[in-house]
Amino acid sequence: MSDALTPPEHAEGEDQPKVFVSYSRKDREKAHRISKVLADRNLGIFRDTEDILPTEEWRDRLEQLIREADTIIFLLSPASAASEVCAWEIELAHELEKRIAPIVIEDVPGQDIPPILARLNFIFCTDRDPFEDAVDSVISAVNTDIDWIREHTRLAGLARRWRQSGERRSLLLRGADIADAERWRDERPREAPQITADQTKFITESRRNAQRQQKLTLALSLAAVVVGLGLAGIAFWQRNEAQAQRNVAEAQRNDALTAQSLYLADLSQEALARGDTTMAILSAIEALPDTTSTDPQQRSRPYVAAARMALTEAMSERRELHTLGFPSPTSSADAEFSPDGKRILSSDFSQAVLFDAQTGKQIAALRFPWQERLLQHPFLARRRTDYSHVSRCKRRRCRHMGRPDRRSS
């Protein structure tokens, strides 16, 4: 019969081999003695201590401990050989490909030995055998290829959890664990337990899943490259399209400016034909590009040869000796010579400036805020009869200044 279970007698460390001791309750004293010695020799021991009925709950717990054990020690005696529970334990261990170490604690007739144990090497620990020699043999058997055995236990647990979950891919091995498991599978020691079908399938599916992941990653990477190239192509096309549109817009702008320059060149020719060289020069200058201008359009204006020719012709007809620097360049001003021809008076609504006619230098300036004060100036009161009008001005500005019509003077 089988008994109840307790945790290991000594709390095992991570490096302790885990041993499950299977025995009959009739052999409890010998089982306790052997378990205590093995625990003192740094083995983690699972063993039975109390009689209980073989219920389903008990079997589940017992199966869990057998699965977690690295080695199953079977204490062989007439009582354990006849025990149904002990037979179930040893059959489960054999099914799980656990390493089984049978210890003979009492002679058993050959026909009564379970077939699973009959083909194994026995360790004798009867009353007539040296106890310490038997313990040393058990320790040696348990520690043989212990690293490979531990991995056997670990992979068996992982494979069982994977199978019970419905073979979920998330529970498969990944990365370097796959290579380690394959190396463990391929380097099985000659005397070690067989690798179970679940372990083999678990390792194989882990490798297949890794290959699928690699192919998926490669496909996604290639897709990302294709998408990136496509986006780059679209961006390149859009850039070229935008550049082409900018070129068209700039060509249209240049055509418009060229047309404007030709029109200004024509105006310059017309002004020159009327004898207005100043207007001819100004129109021709405006039709030419000016790199020093603050107006971007004037700086980038296309060069028109007709405008240059108009400027050259107008400059050849120029009669002015000096250009007067009126303090307010945005104003439209009148200019008058003094009776002796030595002075020039130029004025607008806000000020009057007196220039030297020979040098063009400013002599004096008179500022006033409104037109009435300008008209009351003594010097300007005589301009009706004493001054000759020498500057071309706009009729409405002259009328606003109060200058009399020459036909009435």
C-alpha positions as CSV (number, residue, x, y, z in Angstrom):
1,M,0.0,0.0,0.0
2,S,1.0,3.6,-0.4
3,D,1.1,6.4,2.2
4,A,0.6,10.1,2.3
5,L,3.1,12.7,1.1
6,T,5.1,15.4,2.8
7,P,7.6,18.0,1.5
8,P,11.3,17.1,1.5
9,E,12.7,16.5,4.9
10,H,15.4,19.1,4.2
11,A,14.6,22.2,2.3
12,E,16.4,21.7,-1.0
13,G,18.5,24.3,-2.8
14,E,18.4,25.0,-6.5
15,D,21.4,22.6,-7.1
16,Q,20.0,19.7,-5.1
17,P,19.0,16.6,-7.0
18,K,15.3,15.8,-6.3
19,V,14.5,12.2,-5.3
20,F,11.2,10.6,-4.9
21,V,11.2,7.5,-2.6
22,S,8.5,4.9,-3.3
23,Y,8.0,2.3,-0.6
24,S,5.3,0.3,1.3
25,R,4.1,1.5,4.7
26,K,5.3,-1.8,6.1
27,D,8.9,-0.7,5.4
28,R,8.4,2.7,6.9
29,E,11.3,2.5,9.4
30,K,13.8,1.5,6.8
31,A,12.5,4.1,4.4
32,H,12.8,6.8,7.1
33,R,16.4,5.8,7.9
34,I,17.5,5.8,4.2
35,S,15.7,9.1,3.5
36,K,17.4,10.8,6.4
37,V,20.8,9.7,5.3
38,L,20.2,10.8,1.7
39,A,18.9,14.1,2.9
40,D,22.0,14.6,4.9
41,R,24.0,13.9,1.8
42,N,22.4,16.9,0.1
43,L,19.5,15.3,-1.7
44,G,16.0,16.7,-1.8
45,I,13.8,13.8,-0.6
46,F,10.0,13.3,-1.2
47,R,8.6,10.4,0.8
48,D,5.4,8.9,2.4
49,T,4.7,9.2,6.1
50,E,0.9,8.4,6.7
51,D,-1.6,5.9,5.6
52,I,-4.4,7.3,3.4
53,L,-6.9,6.0,0.8
54,P,-5.8,6.1,-2.9
55,T,-8.2,8.9,-3.8
56,E,-8.1,10.9,-7.1
57,E,-6.8,14.0,-5.2
58,W,-4.0,12.0,-3.7
59,R,-3.0,10.5,-7.0
60,D,-2.8,14.0,-8.6
61,R,-0.5,15.2,-5.9
62,L,1.6,12.1,-6.1
63,E,1.9,12.4,-9.9
64,Q,3.1,16.0,-9.5
65,L,5.9,15.0,-7.1
66,I,7.0,12.1,-9.4
67,R,7.1,14.5,-12.4
68,E,9.2,17.0,-10.4
69,A,11.7,14.4,-9.2
70,D,14.9,13.8,-11.1
71,T,15.3,10.2,-9.8
72,I,12.8,7.6,-8.4
73,I,14.2,5.4,-5.7
74,F,12.1,2.2,-5.3
75,L,12.6,0.4,-2.0
76,L,12.0,-3.2,-3.1
77,S,10.6,-5.7,-0.6
78,P,7.8,-8.3,-0.7
79,A,5.4,-5.7,0.6
80,S,6.2,-3.0,-2.0
81,A,6.3,-5.6,-4.8
82,A,2.7,-6.5,-3.9
83,S,1.5,-2.9,-3.4
84,E,-0.8,-1.6,-6.1
85,V,0.1,2.0,-5.3
86,C,3.8,1.3,-5.6
87,A,3.2,-0.5,-8.9
88,W,1.3,2.6,-10.1
89,E,4.1,4.9,-9.0
90,I,6.8,2.8,-10.8
91,E,4.7,2.6,-14.0
92,L,4.2,6.3,-14.0
93,A,7.9,6.9,-13.5
94,H,8.6,4.5,-16.4
95,E,6.0,6.3,-18.6
96,L,7.7,9.6,-17.9
97,E,11.1,8.1,-18.7
98,K,12.3,8.9,-15.2
99,R,15.6,7.3,-14.0
100,I,14.7,4.6,-11.5
101,A,17.1,3.3,-8.9
102,P,15.8,0.1,-7.2
103,I,17.2,-0.6,-3.7
104,V,16.6,-4.1,-2.4
105,I,15.8,-3.8,1.3
106,E,14.5,-7.4,1.7
107,D,14.8,-10.4,-0.6
108,V,12.0,-10.8,-3.1
109,P,11.4,-13.9,-5.2
110,G,12.3,-13.3,-8.9
111,Q,8.8,-13.9,-10.1
112,D,7.4,-11.3,-7.8
113,I,9.6,-8.5,-9.0
114,P,7.7,-6.0,-11.2
115,P,8.9,-6.4,-14.8
116,I,9.9,-2.7,-15.0
117,L,12.4,-3.3,-12.2
118,A,13.6,-6.7,-13.3
119,R,15.8,-5.4,-16.1
120,L,17.5,-2.8,-13.9
121,N,20.7,-3.0,-11.8
122,F,19.8,-3.4,-8.1
123,I,21.5,-1.7,-5.1
124,F,21.4,-4.1,-2.2
125,C,20.7,-2.7,1.3
126,T,19.5,-5.7,3.2
127,D,20.4,-6.4,6.8
128,R,23.4,-8.4,5.6
129,D,24.7,-5.7,3.3
130,P,26.9,-2.7,4.4
131,F,24.6,0.2,4.8
132,E,27.1,2.9,4.0
133,D,28.2,1.1,0.8
134,A,24.5,1.0,-0.3
135,V,24.1,4.7,0.4
136,D,27.3,5.6,-1.5
137,S,26.0,3.6,-4.5
138,V,22.7,5.4,-4.4
139,I,24.4,8.8,-4.2
140,S,26.6,7.9,-7.1
141,A,23.7,6.7,-9.2
142,V,21.7,9.8,-8.5
143,N,24.5,12.2,-9.3
144,T,25.5,10.4,-12.6
145,D,24.8,12.8,-15.5
146,I,22.8,14.9,-13.1
147,D,22.8,18.1,-15.3
148,W,21.3,16.2,-18.2
149,I,18.8,14.6,-15.9
150,R,17.8,17.9,-14.4
151,E,17.2,19.3,-17.9
152,H,15.1,16.2,-18.6
153,T,12.9,17.0,-15.7
154,R,12.6,20.7,-16.6
155,L,11.8,20.1,-20.3
156,A,9.3,17.4,-19.3
157,G,7.5,19.9,-17.2
158,L,7.5,22.6,-19.9
159,A,6.3,20.1,-22.5
160,R,3.5,18.9,-20.3
161,R,2.3,22.5,-19.6
162,W,2.5,23.3,-23.4
163,R,0.4,20.2,-24.2
164,Q,-2.2,20.9,-21.6
165,S,-2.6,24.5,-22.8
166,G,-3.6,23.2,-26.2
167,E,-0.1,23.7,-27.6
168,R,-0.1,27.5,-27.3
169,R,2.8,29.0,-29.2
170,S,3.5,31.5,-26.4
171,L,4.7,28.6,-24.2
172,L,7.3,27.3,-26.7
173,L,11.0,27.8,-26.2
174,R,12.5,30.9,-27.7
175,G,16.0,32.2,-28.7
176,A,19.0,30.5,-27.2
177,D,16.8,28.0,-25.2
178,I,15.9,26.2,-28.4
179,A,19.5,25.6,-29.3
180,D,20.3,24.5,-25.8
181,A,17.4,22.0,-25.9
182,E,18.5,20.7,-29.2
183,R,22.0,20.2,-27.9
184,W,20.6,18.5,-24.8
185,R,18.6,16.1,-27.1
186,D,21.5,15.3,-29.3
187,E,24.0,14.7,-26.4
188,R,22.0,12.2,-24.5
189,P,24.3,10.0,-22.3
190,R,24.2,6.3,-23.2
191,E,22.9,5.2,-19.7
192,A,20.4,8.2,-19.3
193,P,16.6,7.8,-19.6
194,Q,15.0,8.1,-23.0
195,I,13.7,11.4,-24.2
196,T,9.9,11.4,-24.2
197,A,7.7,12.0,-27.2
198,D,6.3,15.1,-25.6
199,Q,9.8,16.5,-25.1
200,T,10.8,15.7,-28.7
201,K,7.6,17.3,-30.1
202,F,8.0,20.3,-27.8
203,I,11.6,21.0,-29.0
204,T,10.7,20.4,-32.7
205,E,7.7,22.7,-32.5
206,S,9.8,25.4,-30.8
207,R,12.3,25.3,-33.7
208,R,9.5,25.5,-36.2
209,N,7.8,28.4,-34.4
210,A,11.1,30.3,-34.4
211,Q,11.6,29.7,-38.1
212,R,8.0,31.0,-38.7
213,Q,8.8,34.0,-36.6
214,Q,12.0,34.6,-38.6
215,K,10.1,34.3,-41.9
216,L,7.4,36.6,-40.7
217,T,10.0,39.1,-39.4
218,L,11.8,38.9,-42.8
219,A,8.5,39.4,-44.7
220,L,7.6,42.4,-42.5
221,S,11.0,43.8,-43.0
222,L,10.8,43.4,-46.8
223,A,7.3,44.9,-46.7
224,A,8.6,47.9,-44.7
225,V,11.4,48.3,-47.2
226,V,9.0,48.2,-50.1
227,V,6.7,50.6,-48.4
228,G,9.6,52.9,-47.6
229,L,10.8,52.7,-51.2
230,G,7.3,53.5,-52.4
231,L,7.0,56.4,-50.1
232,A,10.4,57.6,-51.1
233,G,9.4,57.3,-54.8
234,I,6.2,59.3,-54.1
235,A,8.1,61.9,-52.2
236,F,10.7,62.1,-55.1
237,W,7.9,62.4,-57.7
238,Q,6.1,65.1,-55.6
239,R,9.4,67.0,-55.2
240,N,10.0,66.9,-59.0
241,E,6.4,67.9,-59.6
242,A,6.7,70.8,-57.2
243,Q,9.9,71.8,-58.8
244,A,8.3,71.6,-62.2
245,Q,5.4,73.7,-61.0
246,R,7.9,76.2,-59.5
247,N,9.7,76.3,-62.8
248,V,6.5,76.9,-64.7
249,A,5.4,79.6,-62.3
250,E,8.9,81.3,-62.5
251,A,8.8,81.1,-66.3
252,Q,5.3,82.7,-66.3
253,R,6.6,85.4,-63.9
254,N,9.6,86.0,-66.1
255,D,7.4,86.2,-69.2
256,A,5.2,88.8,-67.4
257,L,8.2,90.8,-66.2
258,T,9.7,90.7,-69.7
259,A,6.5,91.9,-71.2
260,Q,6.4,94.7,-68.6
261,S,10.0,95.6,-69.4
262,L,9.2,95.8,-73.1
263,Y,6.3,98.0,-72.3
264,L,8.4,100.3,-70.2
265,A,11.0,100.4,-73.0
266,D,8.3,101.6,-75.3
267,L,7.2,104.2,-72.8
268,S,10.8,105.4,-72.6
269,Q,10.9,105.7,-76.4
270,E,7.7,107.7,-76.4
271,A,8.9,110.0,-73.6
272,L,12.1,110.6,-75.5
273,A,10.1,111.4,-78.6
274,R,8.2,114.0,-76.6
275,G,11.5,115.5,-75.4
276,D,11.0,114.3,-71.8
277,T,14.5,112.7,-71.3
278,T,14.0,112.4,-67.5
279,M,10.9,110.3,-67.9
280,A,12.6,108.3,-70.7
281,I,15.5,107.5,-68.4
282,L,13.3,106.6,-65.4
283,S,11.1,104.3,-67.5
284,A,14.2,102.5,-69.0
285,I,15.8,102.1,-65.6
286,E,12.7,100.6,-64.2
287,A,12.6,98.1,-67.1
288,L,16.1,96.8,-66.1
289,P,17.1,94.5,-63.2
290,D,18.7,96.2,-60.2
291,T,20.7,93.9,-57.8
292,T,20.8,96.6,-55.2
293,S,17.0,97.1,-55.0
294,T,15.1,96.2,-51.9
295,D,12.3,94.9,-54.2
296,P,12.9,91.1,-54.9
297,Q,11.0,91.4,-58.1
298,Q,13.3,94.2,-59.3
299,R,16.4,92.3,-58.3
300,S,15.3,89.2,-60.3
301,R,13.8,90.9,-63.3
302,P,14.9,89.4,-66.6
303,Y,17.3,91.4,-68.6
304,V,15.7,93.0,-71.7
305,A,18.1,94.3,-74.4
306,A,15.5,96.8,-75.7
307,A,15.3,98.4,-72.2
308,R,19.1,98.8,-72.2
309,M,19.1,100.4,-75.7
310,A,16.3,102.8,-74.6
311,L,18.3,103.8,-71.5
312,T,21.4,104.4,-73.6
313,E,19.5,106.5,-76.1
314,A,17.8,108.5,-73.4
315,M,21.1,109.2,-71.6
316,S,22.6,110.5,-74.8
317,E,19.8,113.0,-75.0
318,R,20.1,114.1,-71.4
319,R,20.4,117.9,-70.8
320,E,20.4,118.1,-66.9
321,L,23.5,119.3,-65.2
322,H,22.6,118.3,-61.6
323,T,20.0,116.2,-59.8
324,L,18.5,118.0,-56.8
325,G,18.4,115.9,-53.6
326,F,15.0,116.9,-52.2
327,P,14.8,115.9,-48.5
328,S,11.5,114.1,-49.0
329,P,12.1,111.6,-51.9
330,T,8.5,110.4,-51.9
331,S,7.1,113.8,-52.5
332,S,6.1,115.3,-55.8
333,A,7.6,118.8,-55.8
334,D,7.8,121.9,-58.0
335,A,11.0,123.8,-58.8
336,E,11.6,127.4,-59.8
337,F,14.7,129.4,-60.8
338,S,15.4,132.7,-59.2
339,P,15.4,135.7,-61.6
340,D,19.2,135.8,-61.8
341,G,19.3,132.0,-62.5
342,K,21.6,131.3,-59.5
343,R,19.1,129.8,-57.2
344,I,16.4,127.1,-57.5
345,L,13.5,126.8,-55.1
346,S,11.7,123.4,-54.8
347,S,8.7,122.9,-52.7
348,D,5.8,120.6,-51.8
349,F,3.1,120.7,-49.2
350,S,5.4,120.4,-46.2
351,Q,8.6,122.3,-47.0
352,A,10.5,124.5,-49.4
353,V,14.2,123.9,-50.2
354,L,16.6,126.4,-51.8
355,F,19.5,125.0,-54.0
356,D,22.5,126.5,-55.7
357,A,21.9,126.2,-59.4
358,Q,25.6,125.8,-60.3
359,T,26.5,123.1,-57.8
360,G,23.1,121.5,-57.0
361,K,23.9,121.8,-53.2
362,Q,21.2,122.6,-50.7
363,I,21.4,126.2,-49.3
364,A,18.5,126.4,-47.0
365,A,15.2,124.6,-46.1
366,L,12.0,125.9,-44.7
367,R,9.5,123.5,-43.2
368,F,5.8,124.3,-42.6
369,P,2.9,122.1,-41.7
370,W,0.3,123.3,-44.1
371,Q,-0.3,124.9,-47.5
372,E,-1.5,128.3,-46.2
373,R,1.8,129.1,-44.6
374,L,3.6,128.1,-47.8
375,L,1.6,130.5,-49.8
376,Q,2.2,133.4,-47.3
377,H,6.0,133.1,-47.7
378,P,7.4,136.5,-49.1
379,F,9.7,134.8,-51.5
380,L,6.8,132.7,-52.9
381,A,4.5,135.7,-53.2
382,R,6.5,136.9,-56.2
383,R,6.7,133.6,-58.0
384,R,3.6,134.6,-60.1
385,T,5.7,137.1,-62.2
386,D,9.4,136.7,-61.2
387,Y,10.0,133.0,-61.6
388,S,10.2,130.8,-64.6
389,H,8.8,127.3,-64.2
390,V,11.4,124.8,-65.1
391,S,10.1,121.5,-63.6
392,R,7.5,119.3,-65.1
393,C,4.8,118.7,-62.4
394,K,1.4,117.2,-62.2
395,R,-1.5,119.6,-63.0
396,R,-3.5,118.7,-60.0
397,R,-0.5,119.3,-57.7
398,C,0.2,122.6,-59.2
399,R,-3.5,123.7,-58.9
400,H,-3.5,122.6,-55.3
401,M,-0.4,124.7,-54.7
402,G,-2.2,127.7,-56.0
403,R,0.1,128.3,-59.0
404,P,-1.7,130.6,-61.4
405,D,-2.3,129.5,-65.0
406,R,0.5,131.0,-67.2
407,R,-2.2,132.0,-69.8
408,S,-3.7,134.4,-67.2
409,S,-0.4,135.9,-66.0
